[in-house]
């Protein structure tokens, strides 16, 4: 009980010391404030970017590979001339893979057509039209908020039905419930069977922004847009038990090479692309940004730490006489130690809190599609780093104060 009371008294004494030298306190915490602000601001930016990009990538699926003509290249020289003569994936190859693949949960054929006018009466807008087969909702996120998803019969007979994005619903059917109503895509009537939940803007609209998208059966899409160039993307979802999708990728490669007549020593004439490749490339950028944040903030914190240590040595010098009186009245060494250590930690924590507050105010800034969010983990990190800096900066001055001889200390002027 006595220890707790003395600890509390040490804390109160430290607080009073900081308040009595307000200008010096503010100047001392400036370095820590700038350092914590730099580190937590970079971490908040990186976390927000990563969250935004992962939300975007969720629309191209997890455990999914894409069979396409062109590879996704995220490093080195992009040798486009090697891929130019490759054949495009076809609907027949989709049917072949769907029938033959054993390590796939779902196989989907899809294609896109951008800036197509969709119209209902006098209301119109340019939309992204995507034709797809039935299992698209297995490989990708299709959050239907109103209505329903496609049925097998609608896909098989290429019925003119559509699942529209929230922006399409708002612009083409303003103030109306669009379910069951018809609208025109390239002059053809389509019936709305579903409306997707609003996603909002994002940095990466991979696969197209679903808010301005109209999903329709692939057969309907092909009838409108594939008279000239009938090429598609093939998306294939693997099983969770297939670690790294190695079995699925090997099976796809073997089947397609056989179907296309690729000789054993020849390179593949198709690309098997993974969303994970994009995620890994982005993670590398995040790692660089994180290191940069630590370096920039680290120098500021180092300067702030030296500033706090210097102020603490000055405080010990100024209060040497008081320390001698406290010791002569029976104060233990740890009580004196705690007084100065608490003062250093409190000073550093205040600086850290101000830095975190500045980052919090930063989250109210409009950065377009990027929404900054200060997480509890980053707040804890900022406070933790501040506490460590306070302890390291104050431990030596606190020890020197605690070891003062009371007789000599009382005589000090």
N, C-alpha and C positions, 0 to 999 in steps of 0.2 A: 504493500500500500504506500509506503514511504517512497519507494522507487518510482511509482507511478506519479505521485505528487511532485517529486523533484523533476521528473521528466517533463511534466506539464509546465512547471515553473520555468524550466529551461526554454521550452517552446515559446512561452509568453514573453520571456526576456528577449529572445531572438526577434520576435515580432516587433517589440517596442524599439529595439535597436535599429531595425530597418525603417520604421516610421520616423524616427528622430533624424535620420539622414536621407530624406526622401530623394533629393537630387542625385546624390551619390548612388543610391539604390537603383534609380531609373537608368543611369548611365551604365551601371554594372550589368544589368539584365539585358541591355540592348544586344550584345553579342549573342547571347543564348537565344533571344527572341528571333533574331535573323536566322540563326542556324536551324532552330526547330521549324521555323516557317518554311525554309528552303527544303528541308527533308520531307516534312509532312505534306507540303504542297506538291512536290514531285510524286510522292507515294499516292496521294489522292488522285492526281492526274492519271497516273499509270493504272491504278485500280479502276477508275471510271472508264478509261479507254478499253481496258481488258474486258470489263463487264459489258460495255456497249458492243464490242466486237464479238464476244461470245454469244450475245443475244442475236446478233446478225447471223453468225455461223449456225445457230440452232435451226435456221430455216433450210439449211442444206443437209441437215441430218447428222446423227451420230452413228458410228460403225458403218459408214456408207462410203462406197467407192464409185467413181464416175468413169464410164468408158467413153472417151471422146477422141477426136482427131488430134487436138492440140494439147500438149502437156502444160500444167501449171508450173511455171519456172519461178523460183524465188531466190536464185543465186547463180553467179557465174554468167557465162555468155549464153544468150538465148539463140540457139541455132535454128531459126525459123525455116531456113531453106531445106532442112532435113525432113520437116514435117509437111511441107507444102503439097507434096504429091500423094500424101496418104489419102485413102478413101474415107469418106464420112461414115459413121455408124448408121445403120439402116433399121427400119422396123422389122425386117425379116431376121436380122441378127438379134434384135430384142426378143422376138418369139423363140429363136433358137436357144438363147441363154436362159430364158424363163423355163423352157422345157427341160434343159439339160443340167442346169446348175443344182448341185446337192447341198452346197454350203451357204445358201442364200435364204434369208427370210422373205425377201421381196425383191422383185425386179420390175423396174418402171421405165417406160419410154416417155420422153417429154420433149417439148420444143417451145420456143418463145417467139413472139412477134411484138415489137415495141411500137409505141405511139400509134395505136389503132384507135380510130374514133368510135366511141360507144355512145349511143343516143337513145333518149326517150322523150319524144315530143320535141320541145324546144331546149331541153336540157342535154348537154353533151360534154364530153371530155376526152382527152387522149389517155388511153389505158394500156397496160401491158397484158397481152393475152398469152396464157400458157395452156397448151394442150397436154394432157397427161392421162396415164392409165390408172386403173383402180387403186393400186397400192401406194399411191403417192403419199397418203396420210400415214403410211407405215414408215417411210424413209424420211419424212420431213414433218415439221410442225404445221398443222392446219387447224388453228383454233377457231372453229365455227361457233360464233356467238348466237346467231339466229339461224333457224332452219336446220338443214342436215347436209351430210356428205353424199357423194354419188353412190348409186346402187350398181351392181354388176350389170343389170340389164341396160341401164343408161349408157354405160361404157361400151357394152357389146354392140348395141345398135346405133351408137354415135348420136344419141339424142341431143338436141340443142338446149342444154341446160347449163347453168353457170353458178359458180360460187364466187361472189364478188367481194372486193375489199371495202373497207369502211369509207374511204374517200370516194369510191365509185358510187356507193349507196347514197352518200350525202349529196353528191353533185348531180347524179342522174335521177335519183328519186328523193328530192328535197322535201322533208316533212312528211314522208310516206313510209309505210312498211313495205319494203321491196319484195318480200317473200311471195312467190306466186305470180309476180308481175313480169311482163315481157319488156325487153329492150333490144336494140339493134347493135350487132357487131358486124362491121363492114357490110351493112345493109341486110343482114340475116337476123331473123327474130330468135332470141334466146330467152328462156324462162329462168328467173332467179330461184334457186333452191336453197341457197345459204349465203350468209354474210359473215366474213371473218372479223374477229376482234381487232380493234385498232392497235397497230404496233407503234406508230409514231416514227419520227425521223431517227435514223441511225447513221453512223459513219460509213459502215459497209452495208449496202443493200445487196448482199449476195443472193443471187437467184431472183433479184427484183424486189422492190418494195411491195409487200402484200397488200398495203392500203390502196394501191392503184392497180391491183392485179385482178384479172378475171380468169378463174380456173374453169376450163371446159374439157369435155372428153377429147382424147387424142384424135379419134376418128373425125369429129366435127372440125377440129383444128386442121387436120390434113386436107379435108375437102376444101377449105378456104384458102390455105396458104402453101400447100405442098405440091402444087401442079408443076412447079419449075425445079425446085431443089429439095427432094424428100430426104433430108438428113435430120437426125435426132441426137439427143443425149440419152445415154442409158445409165440409170442410177441403180445400184445394187446394195442392199443392206445385208450385212453378215450377222452371224450369231455372236452373242456375248462370250461364248466359250471359245471362240476363234481368236486367240490372243494376237493382236496386231493384224488381224484379217489376213494372215499369211496363207492359210488354206484356201480362202476365197479368191485371193489374188492369183494364186498359182492355178486354180481351176479355171478362172476366167482366161488367163493367158493361154493355157493349153487348148481350151475349146476354140477361142477366137483364132489362134494361129492355125489350127487344123482347118477351120471353116474357110479362112482366107487363103489357105495354101502357102503359108510362110515357111520357107525352108529352114532346116535346123540352124544353119550358120547365119541366117539373116536376122536383122533387128526386127522388133515388133513394129507393125505398121498401124498401131493404135496406142493411145495413152490411157493408163489407169491412174486417175487422179484421186487424191484424198484430201478432204478438208483439213485433216491433221497437219498436212504440209503447210497450209496457210497459218494455222495456229502456232506451229513451231517457229515459222519465220517471224511472226508477230511477237512471240515470246522473246526471241532474241533482241528485238528492238526494245521491248520493255526492260530487259536485263540491263541494256546499255543506259537507258534513262534512269533506272534505279541506282546504278553505280554513280552516274553523274550527280544525282541528288545527294548521295552520301558524301561525295567528294566536295561539292559546293557547300553543303550544310556543315560538313565536318570541319572545314577551315573556319567557318564562322563560330561554330561551337568551341573550337580550340581557343580562338581568340577570346570568346566569352568566358571560358573556363579560367584562362590566365587572368582576365580582368577580375573575376570573382575571387580568385586566390589572392591577388594583390590587395583587393579591398579588405579581405579577411585579415591579412597580416597587418594592415593599417588599423583595423578595429582592435586587434589584440594589443597593438602598441598603445592605442588611445585608452584602452580600458584596463591596462596593467594594474593600476592602483586599485580599481574596483575588484579585480580578480584576487589581489592580495587580501582585501578586506573580506571577501566571500570565503576564502580559504581559512582565514584566521577565525571566522565564525563557525567553522566546521564543515564547509562545503567539500564534498569529495571530488577527486579528480574527474570522475566520469560526468559529474554535474557540469563542470566547466567545459569539458569536452563536448557534451551534448549541446550546450548553449551556442557554441560557435559552429558546430556541425549542423545544427538545425537552422542556424542563420544562413549558412551557405546553401543548404538544400532548399530552404524556403525561397531564397533569392533566385536560385536556378529554376525552381518550379513556377514561380511567378512569371519569369521570362518565357518558360515553355508554354504556359497557359495563354500568354499574350500572343505568342506565335501561332498556337492552335486556333485562337479566336480570329486571327487575321485570315487563316486558311478557311475557317467557317464562313467568314464574310465573303471570301472569294467564291464560295459555292453558289452565291446568289447572282453571280455574273452570268450573262447570257452568252453561251459559246455555241450557238447554233444547235446542232443535233446532239452535242455532247453535254450530258448532265453530270456535273461534278457532285460527288457525294462523299462527305467526310465520315468514315466508318469508325466504329468503336475501337477496332484493332489499331487504327492509325492514331487515335487519341491516346490509347494506352501506350503505344510506342513512343509518342512524343513526351508523355509524362515520365515514362521509364528512362528515356535518354536524359531528360532534364535532371531527374533524381541522381542518376549515376554521375553526371557532370558535377552536380552540387557536392556529392560525397567526395569525389576525387579532388575537387578544388578546395574543399574545406578541411580535409582530414589532417593535412600537415599543420596549417595554422591552429586548428583545434588542439592537436597534440602539444604544440609548443605552448599554448595557453594553459593546458591542463598540467604541464610539468613545471610551471613557474614556482619558484620558492616564495612562500607567502611573505616572508620578512623582507626579501629584496623587492617583491612586487609592491608592497605597501609604500616603500621609500621612493618608488618611481614617480617621476613628475610628468 
